[in-house]
Amino acid sequence: MPFGLATLGDLSPLQRHDMVTLGVPVLNAKGFMDSFTEVTHDLVLKAVGISERTLQRGKTPDKRLDVNASDRTLRLATVLEQAVDVLGSRAEAEHWLVTPASGLDLRRPIELLQTSEGTELVKTLLVRMDYGVYA
């Protein structure tokens, strides 16, 4: 999965915090972003809040995303993992991320991941879906 780790679920909240504050290596973030097949590269960049140029400049191993981009990248990875758990496959999870959801006022989940409030809405919807509660 992303960032050279088995899953983000293996990390404690403190380890996740440290990953964000240190900055996710740009090379790892690029690999994660390039792994999407159902979500366009532009949508992933928008969700993370960085430009293609930022990725291009980060070709050295020591280059890291800033705290905000690292946080949004981790949010996307966390929501993707949760969606895979709920929906059963990476392809289904990615498809769900780009499909308008009635539980989100017909907004696409990936569009809400730019803020912590939007991310909580998406995660709450996934929990409700997991328990079969859509209303």
C-alpha positions in Angstrom: 0.0 0.0 0.0 1.1 3.6 0.2 4.4 5.0 1.4 6.2 1.7 1.5 4.0 0.4 4.3 1.8 -2.7 4.5 -1.2 -0.6 5.6 -1.7 2.6 7.4 -3.8 0.6 9.8 -0.6 -0.8 11.2 0.5 2.6 12.4 -0.5 4.2 15.7 -2.1 7.7 15.6 1.2 9.1 16.9 3.1 7.4 14.1 0.6 8.9 11.6 1.1 12.3 13.2 4.9 12.0 12.9 4.5 11.0 9.2 2.5 14.1 8.5 4.8 16.5 10.5 7.9 15.1 8.9 6.3 15.2 5.5 5.6 12.3 3.2 8.4 11.8 0.7 7.4 13.1 -2.7 8.6 9.9 -4.4 6.3 7.8 -2.1 3.4 10.1 -2.6 3.9 10.0 -6.4 3.9 6.2 -6.4 0.7 6.2 -4.3 -1.0 8.7 -6.6 0.1 6.8 -9.7 -1.4 3.6 -8.4 -5.0 4.8 -9.0 -6.7 3.3 -12.0 -10.3 4.4 -11.6 -9.6 7.9 -10.4 -8.0 10.4 -12.8 -4.6 11.8 -11.9 -6.1 15.4 -11.8 -8.7 14.4 -9.2 -6.0 12.8 -7.0 -3.8 15.9 -7.3 -6.8 18.1 -6.4 -7.7 15.9 -3.4 -4.2 16.1 -2.1 -3.9 19.8 -3.0 -0.7 19.8 -5.0 0.3 20.4 -8.6 1.9 18.1 -11.1 4.9 20.4 -11.0 5.4 19.7 -7.2 5.6 16.0 -8.0 8.0 16.6 -10.9 10.4 18.7 -8.6 10.4 15.9 -6.0 12.7 13.5 -7.8 15.3 13.3 -5.1 14.7 11.0 -2.1 15.0 13.8 0.5 12.2 16.0 -1.0 9.0 15.9 1.1 5.5 17.2 0.8 4.6 20.0 3.2 2.5 19.3 6.3 -0.8 20.2 4.6 -0.2 18.0 1.5 1.1 15.2 3.7 -2.0 15.4 5.8 -4.4 15.3 2.8 -2.4 12.4 1.2 -2.7 10.4 4.4 -6.4 11.2 4.5 -6.9 9.9 1.0 -4.9 6.7 1.8 -6.9 6.2 5.0 -10.3 6.6 3.3 -9.2 4.4 0.4 -8.3 1.6 2.9 -11.6 2.0 4.6 -13.5 1.9 1.3 -11.6 -1.2 0.3 -12.6 -2.8 3.6 -16.3 -1.9 3.1 -16.6 -2.5 -0.6 -14.3 -5.5 -1.0 -11.8 -4.4 -3.7 -9.6 -1.5 -4.7 -11.4 -1.1 -8.0 -14.8 -0.8 -6.3 -13.4 1.6 -3.7 -11.9 3.8 -6.4 -15.1 3.7 -8.4 -17.1 4.7 -5.3 -14.7 7.6 -4.6 -15.6 9.2 -8.0 -19.3 8.4 -8.0 -21.8 11.0 -6.6 -23.2 9.6 -3.3 -26.7 10.2 -2.1 -25.4 10.3 1.5 -23.2 13.2 0.6 -25.8 15.3 -1.2 -24.7 13.7 -4.5 -21.2 14.9 -4.1 -18.3 12.7 -5.1 -16.4 11.5 -2.0 -13.0 12.3 -3.4 -14.1 16.0 -3.6 -14.7 16.2 0.1 -11.2 14.9 1.1 -9.6 18.4 1.0 -10.9 19.2 4.4 -11.0 17.3 7.7 -14.7 18.0 8.0 -15.4 16.6 4.5 -13.2 13.6 5.3 -15.2 12.9 8.4 -18.4 13.0 6.4 -17.0 10.4 4.0 -15.7 8.2 6.7 -19.0 8.3 8.5 -20.8 7.4 5.3 -18.5 4.4 4.9 -19.2 3.2 8.4 -23.0 3.6 7.8 -22.6 1.6 4.5 -20.7 -1.1 6.4 -23.6 -1.4 8.8 -26.2 -1.2 6.1 -27.6 2.2 7.4 -28.1 4.5 4.4 -30.7 6.9 5.8 
